[in-house]
Amino acid sequence: MPRIGLRHFKTHASEVLRDVGENKTRYVITSRNKPLGIIVPYSSREETDPGSKEEACEAFFAAGENVREAWESPLTAVEILHEIRR
């Protein structure tokens, strides 16, 4: 992964970002030879993926709560499972 200094990035940001977008190149941005961050190509998957197990569990339980709140059947989920298993 190429490293570029912060000053170089400031003056050539549009070129660097074009390279990231078109060629999927990743860059490490440095300041005084110490890494500050990484520029990576955009991925919609990364935008929606949870970053940790805790976030994944939180999203899972939030989705379950949304289903519970939207539930319109007179039967409970347990009653429906009983009906399916007969």
C-alpha positions as CSV (number, residue, x, y, z in Angstrom):
1,M,0.0,0.0,0.0
2,P,1.6,3.3,-1.0
3,R,2.3,5.9,1.6
4,I,1.9,9.6,0.9
5,G,2.6,12.5,3.2
6,L,-0.2,14.8,4.4
7,R,1.2,17.8,2.5
8,H,1.3,15.8,-0.7
9,F,-2.2,14.6,-0.2
10,K,-3.4,18.2,0.4
11,T,-2.0,19.4,-2.8
12,H,-2.9,16.3,-4.9
13,A,-6.1,15.2,-3.3
14,S,-8.2,15.1,-6.4
15,E,-5.5,12.9,-8.2
16,V,-5.2,10.6,-5.2
17,L,-9.0,10.2,-4.9
18,R,-9.4,9.6,-8.6
19,D,-6.8,6.8,-8.3
20,V,-8.6,5.4,-5.4
21,G,-11.9,5.4,-7.2
22,E,-10.8,4.2,-10.6
23,N,-8.0,1.8,-9.7
24,K,-9.1,0.8,-6.2
25,T,-5.7,1.9,-4.9
26,R,-5.4,2.2,-1.1
27,Y,-3.2,4.8,0.5
28,V,-1.6,5.3,3.9
29,I,-1.6,9.0,4.8
30,T,1.4,10.0,6.9
31,S,2.6,13.0,8.9
32,R,6.3,13.1,9.6
33,N,6.5,9.5,8.5
34,K,3.9,8.4,11.1
35,P,0.7,6.8,9.7
36,L,-2.4,8.9,10.3
37,G,-5.0,7.0,8.4
38,I,-5.9,4.9,5.4
39,I,-7.8,5.9,2.3
40,V,-9.7,3.0,0.8
41,P,-12.1,2.6,-2.1
42,Y,-15.8,3.0,-1.2
43,S,-17.7,-0.2,-0.7
44,S,-21.4,-0.2,0.1
45,R,-20.9,-3.5,1.9
46,E,-18.6,-1.9,4.4
47,E,-21.1,0.9,4.9
48,T,-23.8,-1.6,6.0
49,D,-21.6,-4.3,7.7
50,P,-21.3,-4.0,11.5
51,G,-17.8,-3.2,12.7
52,S,-17.9,-5.6,15.7
53,K,-19.8,-8.5,17.3
54,E,-21.5,-6.1,19.6
55,E,-22.8,-3.9,16.8
56,A,-24.0,-7.0,14.9
57,C,-25.9,-8.2,18.0
58,E,-27.3,-4.8,18.6
59,A,-28.5,-4.6,14.9
60,F,-30.0,-8.1,15.2
61,F,-32.0,-7.3,18.3
62,A,-33.1,-4.0,16.9
63,A,-34.4,-5.8,13.8
64,G,-36.3,-8.2,16.1
65,E,-37.8,-5.3,18.0
66,N,-38.9,-3.8,14.7
67,V,-40.6,-7.0,13.8
68,R,-42.3,-7.3,17.2
69,E,-43.6,-3.7,16.9
70,A,-45.0,-4.3,13.4
71,W,-46.6,-7.7,14.3
72,E,-50.2,-7.7,13.2
73,S,-51.3,-11.3,13.6
74,P,-53.7,-12.2,16.4
75,L,-51.4,-15.2,17.1
76,T,-48.1,-15.1,18.8
77,A,-44.9,-16.4,17.2
78,V,-45.0,-19.4,19.5
79,E,-48.6,-20.2,18.4
80,I,-47.7,-19.9,14.7
81,L,-44.8,-22.3,15.2
82,H,-47.1,-24.8,16.9
83,E,-49.4,-24.5,13.9
84,I,-46.6,-25.1,11.5
85,R,-45.3,-28.2,13.4
86,R,-48.6,-30.0,13.4
